[in-house]
Amino acid sequence: MTPGLINYWVVVFLMMTGFYVVMSTSNLVKKMVGLTLFQTSVFILYITMGKVSGGTAPILTAPGTAYSNPLPHVLILTAIVVGIATTAVGMALIIRIKEAYGTIEDDEILLADQT
């Protein structure tokens, strides 16, 4: 495994782990954890692509100097805030589902809905 590609391997591992958790479990809280894990892997991917090897911050640099673009990092900060907010809303919905149906399991909710 090449040291320069370790970030991409971490992204793939986190993404597939989150996807597996979402697809394999019927517990709504576990699904939210899987979605958050998947979302974190996307954040890491964007931050990894935004870094230029040997680049500096674009603050008063000489012309022709390589610098890392700060835009992906700023976008990820915004995405983190939005991700936390949507996770909080999802958890609040799970609490309301628990109060309404008495369970947070997908299959039990579907059975309760059919009767």
MOPAC internal coordinates of N, CA, C and O (Angstrom, degrees):
PM7 1SCF
backbone

  N    0.0000 0     0.00 0     0.00 0    0    0    0
  C    1.4541 1     0.00 0     0.00 0    1    0    0
  C    1.5298 1   107.69 1     0.00 0    2    1    0
  O    1.2310 1   120.74 1   -53.71 1    3    2    1
  N    1.3166 1   116.20 1   126.29 1    3    2    1
  C    1.4546 1   121.79 1  -178.80 1    5    3    2
  C    1.5225 1   110.15 1   -75.40 1    6    5    3
  O    1.2310 1   119.94 1   -46.79 1    7    6    5
  N    1.3412 1   117.71 1   133.21 1    7    6    5
  C    1.4691 1   119.20 1  -179.04 1    9    7    6
  C    1.5326 1   113.41 1   -60.02 1   10    9    7
  O    1.2310 1   119.88 1   149.94 1   11   10    9
  N    1.3244 1   117.84 1   -30.06 1   11   10    9
  C    1.4601 1   120.71 1  -179.97 1   13   11   10
  C    1.5128 1   113.01 1   -71.29 1   14   13   11
  O    1.2310 1   120.22 1   161.62 1   15   14   13
  N    1.3135 1   117.19 1   -18.38 1   15   14   13
  C    1.4617 1   120.91 1  -177.29 1   17   15   14
  C    1.5220 1   113.06 1  -103.55 1   18   17   15
  O    1.2310 1   119.99 1  -173.94 1   19   18   17
  N    1.3207 1   117.62 1     6.06 1   19   18   17
  C    1.4643 1   120.44 1  -175.34 1   21   19   18
  C    1.5293 1   111.22 1   -61.69 1   22   21   19
  O    1.2310 1   120.02 1   143.97 1   23   22   21
  N    1.3378 1   117.56 1   -36.03 1   23   22   21
  C    1.4661 1   119.85 1   179.38 1   25   23   22
  C    1.5235 1   111.26 1   -62.01 1   26   25   23
  O    1.2310 1   120.51 1   141.03 1   27   26   25
  N    1.3259 1   116.63 1   -38.97 1   27   26   25
  C    1.4571 1   119.36 1  -179.69 1   29   27   26
  C    1.5261 1   111.41 1   -68.80 1   30   29   27
  O    1.2310 1   120.48 1   143.93 1   31   30   29
  N    1.3308 1   116.70 1   -36.07 1   31   30   29
  C    1.4658 1   119.84 1   176.38 1   33   31   30
  C    1.5125 1   111.02 1   -66.06 1   34   33   31
  O    1.2310 1   120.48 1   141.28 1   35   34   33
  N    1.3297 1   116.68 1   -38.72 1   35   34   33
  C    1.4679 1   120.56 1   176.62 1   37   35   34
  C    1.5228 1   109.96 1   -63.67 1   38   37   35
  O    1.2310 1   120.40 1   137.87 1   39   38   37
  N    1.3316 1   116.85 1   -42.13 1   39   38   37
  C    1.4655 1   121.11 1   178.90 1   41   39   38
  C    1.5254 1   110.44 1   -61.07 1   42   41   39
  O    1.2310 1   120.39 1   132.41 1   43   42   41
  N    1.3158 1   116.86 1   -47.59 1   43   42   41
  C    1.4675 1   120.36 1  -179.18 1   45   43   42
  C    1.5241 1   110.47 1   -62.85 1   46   45   43
  O    1.2310 1   120.14 1   137.10 1   47   46   45
  N    1.3323 1   117.34 1   -42.90 1   47   46   45
  C    1.4605 1   120.49 1   179.88 1   49   47   46
  C    1.5296 1   111.23 1   -62.62 1   50   49   47
  O    1.2310 1   120.17 1   131.79 1   51   50   49
  N    1.3336 1   117.27 1   -48.21 1   51   50   49
  C    1.4651 1   120.59 1   180.00 1   53   51   50
  C    1.5235 1   111.41 1   -63.94 1   54   53   51
  O    1.2310 1   120.65 1   139.14 1   55   54   53
  N    1.3317 1   116.37 1   -40.86 1   55   54   53
  C    1.4550 1   120.19 1  -178.38 1   57   55   54
  C    1.5252 1   110.95 1   -64.22 1   58   57   55
  O    1.2310 1   120.52 1   133.69 1   59   58   57
  N    1.3070 1   116.61 1   -46.31 1   59   58   57
  C    1.4624 1   119.78 1  -178.84 1   61   59   58
  C    1.5295 1   111.58 1   -70.62 1   62   61   59
  O    1.2310 1   120.04 1   146.34 1   63   62   61
  N    1.3265 1   117.53 1   -33.66 1   63   62   61
  C    1.4638 1   120.26 1   176.17 1   65   63   62
  C    1.5202 1   110.40 1   -64.98 1   66   65   63
  O    1.2310 1   120.35 1   134.02 1   67   66   65
  N    1.3359 1   116.94 1   -45.98 1   67   66   65
  C    1.4625 1   120.68 1   177.76 1   69   67   66
  C    1.5135 1   111.86 1   -62.19 1   70   69   67
  O    1.2310 1   120.59 1   137.79 1   71   70   69
  N    1.3340 1   116.49 1   -42.21 1   71   70   69
  C    1.4661 1   120.62 1   178.82 1   73   71   70
  C    1.5216 1   111.02 1   -63.61 1   74   73   71
  O    1.2310 1   120.37 1   138.48 1   75   74   73
  N    1.3314 1   116.91 1   -41.52 1   75   74   73
  C    1.4610 1   120.79 1   178.68 1   77   75   74
  C    1.5270 1   111.50 1   -63.15 1   78   77   75
  O    1.2310 1   120.58 1   136.78 1   79   78   77
  N    1.3243 1   116.49 1   -43.22 1   79   78   77
  C    1.4674 1   120.09 1   179.98 1   81   79   78
  C    1.5211 1   110.25 1   -62.45 1   82   81   79
  O    1.2310 1   120.04 1   137.12 1   83   82   81
  N    1.3169 1   117.53 1   -42.88 1   83   82   81
  C    1.4702 1   120.69 1   179.84 1   85   83   82
  C    1.5208 1   110.92 1   -63.10 1   86   85   83
  O    1.2310 1   120.33 1   138.15 1   87   86   85
  N    1.3228 1   116.97 1   -41.85 1   87   86   85
  C    1.4653 1   120.55 1  -175.29 1   89   87   86
  C    1.5276 1   113.29 1   -80.09 1   90   89   87
  O    1.2310 1   119.64 1   152.30 1   91   90   89
  N    1.3208 1   118.29 1   -27.70 1   91   90   89
  C    1.4625 1   119.54 1  -170.34 1   93   91   90
  C    1.5229 1   114.91 1   -94.07 1   94   93   91
  O    1.2310 1   119.49 1   160.81 1   95   94   93
  N    1.3129 1   118.57 1   -19.19 1   95   94   93
  C    1.4531 1   119.85 1  -174.55 1   97   95   94
  C    1.5205 1   110.96 1  -108.83 1   98   97   95
  O    1.2310 1   121.25 1   -25.62 1   99   98   97
  N    1.3089 1   115.22 1   154.38 1   99   98   97
  C    1.4635 1   119.29 1   176.32 1  101   99   98
  C    1.5272 1   111.32 1  -107.20 1  102  101   99
  O    1.2310 1   120.14 1   178.77 1  103  102  101
  N    1.3303 1   117.33 1    -1.23 1  103  102  101
  C    1.4509 1   122.51 1   178.31 1  105  103  102
  C    1.5298 1   108.88 1   -79.83 1  106  105  103
  O    1.2310 1   120.56 1   -53.30 1  107  106  105
  N    1.3263 1   116.53 1   126.70 1  107  106  105
  C    1.4595 1   120.41 1  -174.89 1  109  107  106
  C    1.5257 1   112.79 1   -67.83 1  110  109  107
  O    1.2310 1   119.50 1   145.40 1  111  110  109
  N    1.3167 1   118.56 1   -34.60 1  111  110  109
  C    1.4666 1   120.75 1   178.22 1  113  111  110
  C    1.5278 1   109.90 1   -67.00 1  114  113  111
  O    1.2310 1   120.36 1   138.15 1  115  114  113
  N    1.3195 1   116.92 1   -41.85 1  115  114  113
  C    1.4591 1   120.19 1   177.75 1  117  115  114
  C    1.5252 1   110.80 1   -64.24 1  118  117  115
  O    1.2310 1   120.32 1   144.20 1  119  118  117
  N    1.3243 1   117.00 1   -35.80 1  119  118  117
  C    1.4641 1   120.26 1   175.86 1  121  119  118
  C    1.5273 1   110.68 1   -63.40 1  122  121  119
  O    1.2310 1   120.14 1   140.18 1  123  122  121
  N    1.3270 1   117.34 1   -39.82 1  123  122  121
  C    1.4666 1   120.33 1   177.80 1  125  123  122
  C    1.5314 1   110.52 1   -64.82 1  126  125  123
  O    1.2310 1   120.26 1   141.10 1  127  126  125
  N    1.3094 1   117.10 1   -38.90 1  127  126  125
  C    1.4677 1   120.55 1   177.38 1  129  127  126
  C    1.5283 1   109.75 1   -63.65 1  130  129  127
  O    1.2310 1   120.27 1   138.03 1  131  130  129
  N    1.3339 1   117.08 1   -41.97 1  131  130  129
  C    1.4644 1   121.01 1   177.77 1  133  131  130
  C    1.5155 1   111.98 1   -63.17 1  134  133  131
  O    1.2310 1   120.31 1   138.45 1  135  134  133
  N    1.3178 1   117.02 1   -41.55 1  135  134  133
  C    1.4682 1   120.26 1   177.57 1  137  135  134
  C    1.5220 1   111.42 1   -64.67 1  138  137  135
  O    1.2310 1   120.21 1   141.22 1  139  138  137
  N    1.3189 1   117.20 1   -38.78 1  139  138  137
  C    1.4627 1   121.12 1   178.37 1  141  139  138
  C    1.5250 1   110.50 1   -66.46 1  142  141  139
  O    1.2310 1   120.21 1   141.00 1  143  142  141
  N    1.3175 1   117.20 1   -39.00 1  143  142  141
  C    1.4603 1   121.45 1   177.05 1  145  143  142
  C    1.5273 1   110.52 1   -64.40 1  146  145  143
  O    1.2310 1   120.54 1   136.77 1  147  146  145
  N    1.3095 1   116.57 1   -43.23 1  147  146  145
  C    1.4660 1   121.60 1   177.32 1  149  147  146
  C    1.5228 1   109.98 1   -61.26 1  150  149  147
  O    1.2310 1   120.47 1   136.10 1  151  150  149
  N    1.3161 1   116.70 1   -43.90 1  151  150  149
  C    1.4530 1   122.20 1  -179.75 1  153  151  150
  C    1.5325 1   110.94 1   -63.63 1  154  153  151
  O    1.2310 1   120.13 1   139.97 1  155  154  153
  N    1.3082 1   117.35 1   -40.03 1  155  154  153
  C    1.4578 1   121.72 1   178.23 1  157  155  154
  C    1.5208 1   111.27 1   -62.74 1  158  157  155
  O    1.2310 1   120.55 1   142.61 1  159  158  157
  N    1.3247 1   116.56 1   -37.39 1  159  158  157
  C    1.4648 1   119.05 1   178.56 1  161  159  158
  C    1.5254 1   111.00 1   -65.32 1  162  161  159
  O    1.2310 1   119.96 1   144.27 1  163  162  161
  N    1.3085 1   117.69 1   -35.73 1  163  162  161
  C    1.4676 1   120.59 1   176.82 1  165  163  162
  C    1.5272 1   110.03 1   -66.64 1  166  165  163
  O    1.2310 1   119.93 1   140.28 1  167  166  165
  N    1.3182 1   117.74 1   -39.72 1  167  166  165
  C    1.4638 1   121.08 1   176.89 1  169  167  166
  C    1.5250 1   110.43 1   -59.36 1  170  169  167
  O    1.2310 1   120.60 1   132.97 1  171  170  169
  N    1.3168 1   116.45 1   -47.03 1  171  170  169
  C    1.4641 1   120.71 1  -179.35 1  173  171  170
  C    1.5244 1   110.18 1   -62.62 1  174  173  171
  O    1.2310 1   120.13 1   140.97 1  175  174  173
  N    1.3236 1   117.35 1   -39.03 1  175  174  173
  C    1.4655 1   120.84 1   178.67 1  177  175  174
  C    1.5259 1   111.08 1   -61.19 1  178  177  175
  O    1.2310 1   119.99 1   132.49 1  179  178  177
  N    1.3212 1   117.62 1   -47.51 1  179  178  177
  C    1.4624 1   120.79 1  -179.91 1  181  179  178
  C    1.5206 1   111.41 1   -63.85 1  182  181  179
  O    1.2310 1   119.98 1   137.48 1  183  182  181
  N    1.3179 1   117.65 1   -42.52 1  183  182  181
  C    1.4641 1   120.46 1  -179.63 1  185  183  182
  C    1.5285 1   109.93 1   -65.74 1  186  185  183
  O    1.2310 1   120.06 1   141.47 1  187  186  185
  N    1.3274 1   117.50 1   -38.53 1  187  186  185
  C    1.4569 1   121.08 1   178.37 1  189  187  186
  C    1.5182 1   111.18 1   -63.56 1  190  189  187
  O    1.2310 1   120.10 1   138.06 1  191  190  189
  N    1.3190 1   117.42 1   -41.94 1  191  190  189
  C    1.4636 1   120.12 1  -179.41 1  193  191  190
  C    1.5234 1   112.19 1   -72.59 1  194  193  191
  O    1.2310 1   119.92 1   157.53 1  195  194  193
  N    1.3283 1   117.75 1   -22.47 1  195  194  193
  C    1.4593 1   120.59 1  -178.41 1  197  195  194
  C    1.5135 1   113.74 1   -80.87 1  198  197  195
  O    1.2310 1   119.67 1   167.33 1  199  198  197
  N    1.3232 1   118.23 1   -12.67 1  199  198  197
  C    1.4630 1   121.43 1  -178.21 1  201  199  198
  C    1.5192 1   110.44 1   -91.75 1  202  201  199
  O    1.2310 1   120.61 1   -52.24 1  203  202  201
  N    1.3305 1   116.43 1   127.76 1  203  202  201
  C    1.4562 1   122.53 1   176.88 1  205  203  202
  C    1.5225 1   107.74 1  -100.41 1  206  205  203
  O    1.2310 1   120.25 1   -51.38 1  207  206  205
  N    1.3131 1   117.12 1   128.62 1  207  206  205
  C    1.4614 1   120.89 1  -179.63 1  209  207  206
  C    1.5237 1   109.76 1   -63.87 1  210  209  207
  O    1.2310 1   120.94 1   -56.31 1  211  210  209
  N    1.3162 1   115.81 1   123.69 1  211  210  209
  C    1.4575 1   120.51 1  -179.08 1  213  211  210
  C    1.5143 1   113.30 1    82.15 1  214  213  211
  O    1.2310 1   120.01 1  -178.43 1  215  214  213
  N    1.3050 1   117.59 1     1.57 1  215  214  213
  C    1.4582 1   121.49 1  -179.19 1  217  215  214
  C    1.5101 1   111.79 1   -81.30 1  218  217  215
  O    1.2310 1   121.16 1   -26.67 1  219  218  217
  N    1.3149 1   115.39 1   153.33 1  219  218  217
  C    1.4551 1   120.85 1   178.41 1  221  219  218
  C    1.5241 1   109.42 1  -115.49 1  222  221  219
  O    1.2310 1   121.19 1    -3.35 1  223  222  221
  N    1.3048 1   115.32 1   176.65 1  223  222  221
  C    1.4600 1   120.08 1   175.67 1  225  223  222
  C    1.5242 1   108.71 1   -69.99 1  226  225  223
  O    1.2310 1   119.60 1   -38.36 1  227  226  225
  N    1.3317 1   118.37 1   141.64 1  227  226  225
  C    1.4712 1   120.55 1  -177.27 1  229  227  226
  C    1.5314 1   112.71 1   -79.99 1  230  229  227
  O    1.2310 1   120.88 1  -123.27 1  231  230  229
  N    1.3166 1   115.93 1    56.73 1  231  230  229
  C    1.4622 1   121.08 1  -179.45 1  233  231  230
  C    1.5180 1   108.13 1  -119.24 1  234  233  231
  O    1.2310 1   120.47 1   -68.62 1  235  234  233
  N    1.3210 1   116.70 1   111.38 1  235  234  233
  C    1.4629 1   123.33 1   177.52 1  237  235  234
  C    1.5277 1   112.31 1    47.88 1  238  237  235
  O    1.2310 1   120.52 1  -123.70 1  239  238  237
  N    1.3192 1   116.61 1    56.30 1  239  238  237
  C    1.4606 1   120.85 1   178.31 1  241  239  238
  C    1.5211 1   109.20 1  -100.20 1  242  241  239
  O    1.2310 1   121.19 1   -24.48 1  243  242  241
  N    1.3010 1   115.34 1   155.52 1  243  242  241
  C    1.4605 1   120.67 1   177.49 1  245  243  242
  C    1.5222 1   109.19 1   -70.13 1  246  245  243
  O    1.2310 1   120.22 1   -28.54 1  247  246  245
  N    1.3225 1   117.18 1   151.46 1  247  246  245
  C    1.4715 1   119.34 1   178.35 1  249  247  246
  C    1.5315 1   111.13 1   -58.89 1  250  249  247
  O    1.2310 1   121.04 1   -41.50 1  251  250  249
  N    1.3110 1   115.62 1   138.50 1  251  250  249
  C    1.4566 1   121.15 1   179.44 1  253  251  250
  C    1.5160 1   114.08 1    88.20 1  254  253  251
  O    1.2310 1   119.63 1   179.39 1  255  254  253
  N    1.3270 1   118.31 1    -0.61 1  255  254  253
  C    1.4595 1   121.74 1   179.19 1  257  255  254
  C    1.5359 1   109.38 1   -78.60 1  258  257  255
  O    1.2310 1   120.95 1   -43.34 1  259  258  257
  N    1.3208 1   115.78 1   136.66 1  259  258  257
  C    1.4690 1   119.80 1   177.35 1  261  259  258
  C    1.5260 1   108.81 1   -74.60 1  262  261  259
  O    1.2310 1   120.87 1   -46.29 1  263  262  261
  N    1.3156 1   115.94 1   133.71 1  263  262  261
  C    1.4567 1   119.35 1   177.73 1  265  263  262
  C    1.5221 1   109.92 1  -138.22 1  266  265  263
  O    1.2310 1   121.31 1   -24.73 1  267  266  265
  N    1.3036 1   115.10 1   155.27 1  267  266  265
  C    1.4571 1   121.20 1   177.62 1  269  267  266
  C    1.5185 1   108.84 1   -84.86 1  270  269  267
  O    1.2310 1   120.89 1   -44.91 1  271  270  269
  N    1.3092 1   115.90 1   135.09 1  271  270  269
  C    1.4593 1   121.26 1   179.69 1  273  271  270
  C    1.5296 1   109.11 1   -72.92 1  274  273  271
  O    1.2310 1   119.49 1   -55.66 1  275  274  273
  N    1.3323 1   118.57 1   124.34 1  275  274  273
  C    1.4647 1   120.19 1  -179.04 1  277  275  274
  C    1.5284 1   113.63 1   -79.95 1  278  277  275
  O    1.2310 1   119.78 1   168.10 1  279  278  277
  N    1.3230 1   118.03 1   -11.90 1  279  278  277
  C    1.4661 1   120.69 1  -175.42 1  281  279  278
  C    1.5306 1   113.56 1   -59.87 1  282  281  279
  O    1.2310 1   118.24 1   134.19 1  283  282  281
  N    1.3483 1   120.96 1   -45.81 1  283  282  281
  C    1.4746 1   118.64 1   178.57 1  285  283  282
  C    1.5220 1   112.78 1   -59.29 1  286  285  283
  O    1.2310 1   120.01 1   143.48 1  287  286  285
  N    1.3176 1   117.59 1   -36.52 1  287  286  285
  C    1.4624 1   120.49 1  -179.45 1  289  287  286
  C    1.5251 1   110.95 1   -68.19 1  290  289  287
  O    1.2310 1   120.68 1   140.97 1  291  290  289
  N    1.3270 1   116.30 1   -39.03 1  291  290  289
  C    1.4626 1   120.27 1   178.12 1  293  291  290
  C    1.5247 1   110.12 1   -66.50 1  294  293  291
  O    1.2310 1   120.38 1   138.14 1  295  294  293
  N    1.3236 1   116.89 1   -41.86 1  295  294  293
  C    1.4639 1   120.45 1   178.72 1  297  295  294
  C    1.5243 1   111.05 1   -63.51 1  298  297  295
  O    1.2310 1   120.25 1   142.77 1  299  298  297
  N    1.3296 1   117.13 1   -37.23 1  299  298  297
  C    1.4595 1   120.33 1   179.78 1  301  299  298
  C    1.5185 1   110.46 1   -69.18 1  302  301  299
  O    1.2310 1   119.66 1   143.56 1  303  302  301
  N    1.3342 1   118.26 1   -36.44 1  303  302  301
  C    1.4643 1   119.44 1   175.25 1  305  303  302
  C    1.5214 1   110.78 1   -59.18 1  306  305  303
  O    1.2310 1   120.85 1   136.97 1  307  306  305
  N    1.3216 1   115.98 1   -43.03 1  307  306  305
  C    1.4633 1   120.04 1   177.12 1  309  307  306
  C    1.5205 1   110.80 1   -64.62 1  310  309  307
  O    1.2310 1   120.45 1   137.57 1  311  310  309
  N    1.3314 1   116.75 1   -42.43 1  311  310  309
  C    1.4670 1   120.78 1   179.91 1  313  311  310
  C    1.5211 1   111.96 1   -64.37 1  314  313  311
  O    1.2310 1   120.09 1   145.63 1  315  314  313
  N    1.3281 1   117.43 1   -34.37 1  315  314  313
  C    1.4631 1   120.59 1   177.95 1  317  315  314
  C    1.5233 1   110.11 1   -64.82 1  318  317  315
  O    1.2310 1   120.54 1   136.38 1  319  318  317
  N    1.3237 1   116.58 1   -43.62 1  319  318  317
  C    1.4681 1   119.90 1   178.86 1  321  319  318
  C    1.5228 1   110.65 1   -62.90 1  322  321  319
  O    1.2310 1   120.53 1   134.81 1  323  322  321
  N    1.3338 1   116.59 1   -45.19 1  323  322  321
  C    1.4614 1   120.45 1   178.81 1  325  323  322
  C    1.5247 1   110.30 1   -64.32 1  326  325  323
  O    1.2310 1   120.04 1   141.10 1  327  326  325
  N    1.3362 1   117.53 1   -38.90 1  327  326  325
  C    1.4600 1   121.36 1   179.05 1  329  327  326
  C    1.5127 1   112.57 1   -63.60 1  330  329  327
  O    1.2310 1   120.50 1   138.80 1  331  330  329
  N    1.3172 1   116.64 1   -41.20 1  331  330  329
  C    1.4677 1   120.22 1   177.64 1  333  331  330
  C    1.5228 1   110.28 1   -64.51 1  334  333  331
  O    1.2310 1   120.75 1   138.55 1  335  334  333
  N    1.3202 1   116.17 1   -41.45 1  335  334  333
  C    1.4705 1   119.74 1  -179.98 1  337  335  334
  C    1.5260 1   111.31 1   -65.26 1  338  337  335
  O    1.2310 1   119.85 1   136.09 1  339  338  337
  N    1.3194 1   117.88 1   -43.91 1  339  338  337
  C    1.4659 1   119.49 1  -179.87 1  341  339  338
  C    1.5289 1   111.44 1   -69.07 1  342  341  339
  O    1.2310 1   120.33 1   146.50 1  343  342  341
  N    1.3285 1   116.98 1   -33.50 1  343  342  341
  C    1.4648 1   119.61 1   175.55 1  345  343  342
  C    1.5234 1   110.27 1   -64.88 1  346  345  343
  O    1.2310 1   120.44 1   138.75 1  347  346  345
  N    1.3195 1   116.77 1   -41.25 1  347  346  345
  C    1.4676 1   120.35 1   178.12 1  349  347  346
  C    1.5290 1   110.91 1   -63.63 1  350  349  347
  O    1.2310 1   120.24 1   138.71 1  351  350  349
  N    1.3309 1   117.15 1   -41.29 1  351  350  349
  C    1.4662 1   120.08 1   177.91 1  353  351  350
  C    1.5287 1   110.25 1   -65.53 1  354  353  351
  O    1.2310 1   120.39 1   138.72 1  355  354  353
  N    1.3345 1   116.86 1   -41.28 1  355  354  353
  C    1.4583 1   120.55 1   177.62 1  357  355  354
  C    1.5196 1   112.19 1   -61.73 1  358  357  355
  O    1.2310 1   120.59 1   138.13 1  359  358  357
  N    1.3093 1   116.48 1   -41.87 1  359  358  357
  C    1.4699 1   119.87 1   177.99 1  361  359  358
  C    1.5291 1   111.28 1   -66.68 1  362  361  359
  O    1.2310 1   120.39 1   142.33 1  363  362  361
  N    1.3283 1   116.85 1   -37.67 1  363  362  361
  C    1.4641 1   119.71 1   176.72 1  365  363  362
  C    1.5307 1   110.55 1   -64.14 1  366  365  363
  O    1.2310 1   120.40 1   140.74 1  367  366  365
  N    1.3235 1   116.85 1   -39.26 1  367  366  365
  C    1.4695 1   119.89 1   176.70 1  369  367  366
  C    1.5271 1   111.14 1   -65.08 1  370  369  367
  O    1.2310 1   120.49 1   141.99 1  371  370  369
  N    1.3210 1   116.67 1   -38.01 1  371  370  369
  C    1.4671 1   120.11 1   177.75 1  373  371  370
  C    1.5281 1   110.35 1   -63.28 1  374  373  371
  O    1.2310 1   120.45 1   140.35 1  375  374  373
  N    1.3258 1   116.75 1   -39.65 1  375  374  373
  C    1.4699 1   119.93 1   176.83 1  377  375  374
  C    1.5193 1   110.66 1   -62.32 1  378  377  375
  O    1.2310 1   120.30 1   137.46 1  379  378  377
  N    1.3334 1   117.03 1   -42.54 1  379  378  377
  C    1.4759 1   120.43 1   178.40 1  381  379  378
  C    1.5291 1   110.87 1   -65.49 1  382  381  379
  O    1.2310 1   119.73 1   141.77 1  383  382  381
  N    1.3194 1   118.12 1   -38.23 1  383  382  381
  C    1.4654 1   121.41 1   176.83 1  385  383  382
  C    1.5191 1   109.93 1   -64.40 1  386  385  383
  O    1.2310 1   120.19 1   139.44 1  387  386  385
  N    1.3146 1   117.24 1   -40.56 1  387  386  385
  C    1.4708 1   121.01 1   178.01 1  389  387  386
  C    1.5245 1   110.75 1   -62.27 1  390  389  387
  O    1.2310 1   120.49 1   138.87 1  391  390  389
  N    1.3401 1   116.67 1   -41.13 1  391  390  389
  C    1.4689 1   120.01 1   178.17 1  393  391  390
  C    1.5247 1   111.68 1   -67.08 1  394  393  391
  O    1.2310 1   120.11 1   142.97 1  395  394  393
  N    1.3195 1   117.39 1   -37.03 1  395  394  393
  C    1.4642 1   120.99 1  -176.30 1  397  395  394
  C    1.5292 1   112.53 1   -78.47 1  398  397  395
  O    1.2310 1   120.21 1   138.62 1  399  398  397
  N    1.3390 1   117.21 1   -41.38 1  399  398  397
  C    1.4590 1   120.57 1  -173.73 1  401  399  398
  C    1.5223 1   113.77 1  -107.78 1  402  401  399
  O    1.2310 1   119.84 1   164.54 1  403  402  401
  N    1.3166 1   117.91 1   -15.46 1  403  402  401
  C    1.4519 1   120.89 1  -179.24 1  405  403  402
  C    1.5149 1   114.01 1    80.01 1  406  405  403
  O    1.2310 1   119.41 1  -171.36 1  407  406  405
  N    1.3288 1   118.73 1     8.64 1  407  406  405
  C    1.4537 1   122.77 1  -179.72 1  409  407  406
  C    1.5212 1   109.50 1  -153.55 1  410  409  407
  O    1.2310 1   121.34 1   -18.34 1  411  410  409
  N    1.3344 1   115.05 1   161.66 1  411  410  409
  C    1.4599 1   119.76 1   174.54 1  413  411  410
  C    1.5315 1   110.77 1  -122.55 1  414  413  411
  O    1.2310 1   120.72 1  -159.63 1  415  414  413
  N    1.3083 1   116.22 1    20.37 1  415  414  413
  C    1.4647 1   121.90 1   176.70 1  417  415  414
  C    1.5271 1   109.32 1   -93.45 1  418  417  415
  O    1.2310 1   120.79 1   -47.96 1  419  418  417
  N    1.3339 1   116.09 1   132.04 1  419  418  417
  C    1.4696 1   121.69 1  -177.85 1  421  419  418
  C    1.5259 1   113.12 1   -55.89 1  422  421  419
  O    1.2310 1   120.85 1   129.49 1  423  422  421
  N    1.3240 1   115.99 1   -50.51 1  423  422  421
  C    1.4606 1   119.56 1  -174.06 1  425  423  422
  C    1.5240 1   111.75 1   -66.65 1  426  425  423
  O    1.2310 1   119.63 1   144.08 1  427  426  425
  N    1.3166 1   118.32 1   -35.92 1  427  426  425
  C    1.4526 1   120.88 1   177.84 1  429  427  426
  C    1.5305 1   111.93 1   -69.01 1  430  429  427
  O    1.2310 1   120.41 1   144.34 1  431  430  429
  N    1.3211 1   116.83 1   -35.66 1  431  430  429
  C    1.4688 1   121.28 1   177.23 1  433  431  430
  C    1.5195 1   109.97 1   -66.37 1  434  433  431
  O    1.2310 1   120.58 1   137.90 1  435  434  433
  N    1.3319 1   116.49 1   -42.10 1  435  434  433
  C    1.4671 1   119.39 1   177.53 1  437  435  434
  C    1.5192 1   112.34 1   -64.12 1  438  437  435
  O    1.2310 1   120.12 1   140.50 1  439  438  437
  N    1.3393 1   117.37 1   -39.50 1  439  438  437
  C    1.4618 1   120.33 1   176.86 1  441  439  438
  C    1.5414 1   111.42 1   -65.57 1  442  441  439
  O    1.2310 1   120.48 1   140.14 1  443  442  441
  N    1.3197 1   116.68 1   -39.86 1  443  442  441
  C    1.4689 1   120.36 1   179.16 1  445  443  442
  C    1.5160 1   110.78 1   -67.64 1  446  445  443
  O    1.2310 1   120.15 1   147.75 1  447  446  445
  N    1.3142 1   117.32 1   -32.25 1  447  446  445
  C    1.4660 1   121.65 1   179.54 1  449  447  446
  C    1.5358 1   111.25 1   -71.53 1  450  449  447
  O    1.2310 1   120.28 1   147.49 1  451  450  449
  N    1.3301 1   117.08 1   -32.51 1  451  450  449
  C    1.4532 1   120.31 1  -177.28 1  453  451  450
  C    1.5269 1   112.56 1   -76.73 1  454  453  451
  O    1.2310 1   119.98 1   156.95 1  455  454  453
  N    1.3093 1   117.64 1   -23.05 1  455  454  453
  C    1.4615 1   119.79 1  -178.29 1  457  455  454
  C    1.4983 1   112.29 1   -91.82 1  458  457  455
  O    1.2310 1   120.10 1   180.00 1  459  458  457

